[in-house]
Amino acid sequence: MGGYIMQIQNYSVNDGEGIRTTIFLAGCPLRCMWCANPEGQTLRNPMTRYVRTAEILAAVRRQMIFYRKSGGGVTFSGGEATVQTEFLRELTGEIYDMAVPMAIETCGEFSFEEIRDILEKMDQIFYDIKLTDRERHRYFTGKDNDRILENAKRVYGLGIPMVIRMPVILGVNGDEKSIRELIGFLAQNCPMAKLEFLPYHTLGEEKYRQLGRELPPEEFQRPSDKDIETWCEMAEQAGIETVSYR
């Protein structure tokens, strides 16, 4: 079997513990206005390629010494890794049998029961929640967040170490109300999950130019370090542990 990817990134240290190989799978059900990887929103475009499962497994085998020495492993990212469900299932099954630790980054827009077996093989789950407000989420991403919030509870219930990631953008969700709503949701539904704030960046702008697409709105801005510090303090006061893999 095979599937579409953007890239295989070795020596990654931002997407889980230790030194990792991050596999960026193409395809995504959301259309976030600030997306840093617009090439991953569809399967086929000039910036994605089709690969056989064997090619990825070979790349993983070449890096296994680094996983063992650092406590690392493989992270599936995107795009949205769960879009290509059967491809992901085959990869996770093979890598699981190799005894390589795995993590996944997901936007949460998936059928939980369809991919439960995949999630259960993970050693860590990074779960994006952009906004808890339903209509604002629809406006900025193209879909409401009903399934995303419900899936967050169900994924948390698996008992796998979980990090909620919030990409924070001034002009979208970088305000006290949005932050407090997220913290309240976590305190009630995922109290032992950790929280990571990911500051907005514009590193993906060249990809938009290469794809001939309009850049994200100029009013989207990066929060300051002081903003992040303040929001972390708010979370900690509510009993939510904050982390940073950046």
KENUDO-428438 format. One record per residue (C-alpha): residue in three letters; x, y, z. Coordinates in steps of 0.05 Angstrom, whole numbers, padded with zeros to 5 digits, always signed. Layout:
<gumars>
ALAXYZ ...
</gumars>
This chain:
<gumars>
MET+00000+00000+00000 GLY+00020+00072-00004 GLY-00005+00143+00004 TYR+00009+00217-00006 ILE+00058+00255+00038 MET+00089+00324+00040 GLN+00155+00302+00071 ILE+00191+00255+00118 GLN+00229+00298+00168 ASN+00285+00265+00208 TYR+00318+00293+00271 SER+00253+00327+00292 VAL+00251+00350+00365 ASN+00187+00390+00367 ASP+00134+00336+00359 GLY+00144+00290+00418 GLU+00199+00262+00463 GLY+00270+00253+00439 ILE+00295+00252+00368 ARG+00238+00234+00320 THR+00219+00223+00249 THR+00158+00264+00231 ILE+00117+00239+00173 PHE+00073+00293+00143 LEU+00013+00260+00110 ALA-00027+00300+00059 GLY-00101+00316+00063 CYS-00141+00356+00114 PRO-00216+00366+00127 LEU-00205+00437+00153 ARG-00187+00501+00117 CYS-00156+00542+00172 MET-00144+00613+00148 TRP-00074+00614+00181 CYS-00052+00544+00158 ALA+00024+00537+00158 ASN+00022+00477+00111 PRO-00028+00495+00056 GLU+00003+00443+00010 GLY-00024+00390+00057 GLN-00097+00409+00050 THR-00105+00364-00011 LEU-00074+00298-00030 ARG-00049+00315-00099 ASN-00012+00379-00115 PRO+00059+00398-00137 MET+00084+00397-00065 THR+00061+00326-00047 ARG+00083+00258-00071 TYR+00059+00187-00071 VAL+00102+00138-00032 ARG+00098+00064-00017 THR+00093+00041+00054 ALA+00159+00004+00046 GLU+00196+00069+00032 ILE+00173+00099+00097 LEU+00189+00037+00136 ALA+00259+00037+00107 ALA+00268+00109+00128 VAL+00245+00092+00199 ARG+00293+00033+00204 ARG+00352+00078+00186 GLN+00336+00123+00244 MET+00323+00071+00298 ILE+00390+00081+00333 PHE+00371+00154+00346 TYR+00304+00134+00375 ARG+00336+00085+00423 LYS+00390+00134+00446 SER+00342+00193+00456 GLY+00276+00161+00475 GLY+00246+00185+00409 GLY+00205+00153+00356 VAL+00157+00169+00298 THR+00105+00224+00296 PHE+00049+00226+00245 SER+00029+00297+00225 GLY-00002+00332+00166 GLY-00044+00359+00137 GLU-00087+00314+00179 ALA-00057+00245+00188 THR-00124+00210+00196 VAL-00151+00229+00127 GLN-00113+00172+00094 THR-00140+00122+00144 GLU-00119+00056+00113 PHE-00050+00082+00096 LEU-00041+00106+00167 ARG-00068+00041+00195 GLU-00017+00001+00155 LEU+00040+00046+00176 THR+00023+00045+00250 GLY+00014-00031+00249 GLU+00082-00042+00218 ILE+00118+00009+00262 TYR+00083-00018+00324 ASP+00111-00087+00308 MET+00180-00055+00303 ALA+00172-00032+00375 VAL+00183+00041+00356 PRO+00145+00091+00399 MET+00093+00132+00361 ALA+00057+00197+00369 ILE+00004+00231+00326 GLU-00016+00304+00315 THR-00090+00312+00297 CYS-00142+00366+00289 GLY-00194+00319+00317 GLU-00240+00319+00257 PHE-00248+00245+00247 SER-00294+00186+00262 PHE-00269+00162+00330 GLU-00291+00089+00324 GLU-00261+00084+00254 ILE-00191+00102+00279 ARG-00195+00079+00351 ASP-00149+00020+00337 ILE-00097+00068+00308 LEU-00100+00115+00367 GLU-00093+00058+00416 LYS-00024+00043+00387 MET+00002+00113+00403 ASP+00047+00130+00461 GLN+00027+00204+00458 ILE-00028+00244+00424 PHE-00023+00317+00405 TYR-00093+00344+00396 ASP-00108+00412+00366 ILE-00165+00455+00393 LYS-00167+00522+00357 LEU-00230+00551+00388 THR-00286+00526+00432 ASP-00336+00576+00403 ARG-00375+00538+00349 GLU-00390+00595+00300 ARG-00321+00627+00304 HIS-00290+00559+00292 ARG-00334+00550+00230 TYR-00315+00619+00205 PHE-00240+00610+00212 THR-00234+00537+00193 GLY-00293+00521+00148 LYS-00325+00472+00196 ASP-00357+00474+00264 ASN-00322+00441+00323 ASP-00377+00395+00348 ARG-00341+00331+00331 ILE-00273+00358+00350 LEU-00295+00375+00421 GLU-00331+00309+00429 ASN-00272+00270+00402 ALA-00226+00306+00451 LYS-00265+00275+00508 ARG-00264+00206+00476 VAL-00190+00209+00460 TYR-00176+00231+00532 GLY-00215+00171+00555 LEU-00164+00124+00522 GLY-00115+00141+00578 ILE-00058+00156+00530 PRO-00014+00217+00548 MET-00048+00275+00513 VAL-00025+00345+00497 ILE-00077+00396+00475 ARG-00046+00444+00427 MET-00076+00512+00414 PRO-00046+00552+00356 VAL-00055+00623+00384 ILE-00066+00680+00335 LEU-00081+00752+00351 GLY-00144+00767+00312 VAL-00171+00696+00319 ASN-00164+00666+00388 GLY-00108+00706+00422 ASP-00155+00739+00472 GLU-00173+00726+00544 LYS-00243+00702+00529 SER-00221+00649+00480 ILE-00165+00625+00525 ARG-00210+00621+00586 GLU-00262+00582+00547 LEU-00210+00531+00526 ILE-00182+00525+00597 GLY-00253+00515+00623 PHE-00266+00460+00573 LEU-00202+00424+00592 ALA-00214+00431+00666 GLN-00282+00399+00659 ASN-00268+00346+00606 CYS-00193+00332+00601 PRO-00164+00354+00668 MET-00100+00313+00664 ALA-00084+00331+00592 LYS-00027+00380+00584 LEU-00034+00445+00545 GLU+00014+00476+00495 PHE+00005+00545+00464 LEU+00034+00549+00394 PRO+00048+00622+00373 TYR+00026+00640+00303 HIS+00082+00646+00251 THR+00086+00664+00178 LEU+00138+00612+00156 GLY+00089+00582+00108 GLU+00078+00644+00066 GLU+00125+00622+00010 LYS+00083+00559+00002 TYR+00022+00602-00011 ARG+00060+00640-00065 GLN+00084+00576-00098 LEU+00013+00549-00098 GLY-00014+00614-00126 ARG-00059+00624-00065 GLU-00077+00686-00025 LEU-00035+00697+00038 PRO-00067+00693+00107 PRO-00099+00759+00129 GLU-00049+00812+00151 GLU-00088+00825+00214 PHE-00067+00757+00240 GLN-00009+00770+00287 ARG+00038+00731+00333 PRO+00025+00739+00407 SER+00082+00764+00451 ASP+00122+00721+00499 LYS+00087+00759+00554 ASP+00019+00739+00526 ILE+00040+00666+00526 GLU+00066+00672+00597 THR+00001+00703+00621 TRP-00041+00648+00588 CYS+00003+00594+00618 GLU-00008+00624+00687 MET-00083+00625+00675 ALA-00081+00551+00657 GLU-00037+00532+00716 GLN-00084+00569+00764 ALA-00140+00525+00737 GLY-00099+00462+00749 ILE-00079+00451+00676 GLU-00005+00435+00666 THR+00028+00473+00608 VAL+00085+00448+00566 SER+00127+00470+00507 TYR+00161+00427+00454 ARG+00187+00488+00417 
</gumars>
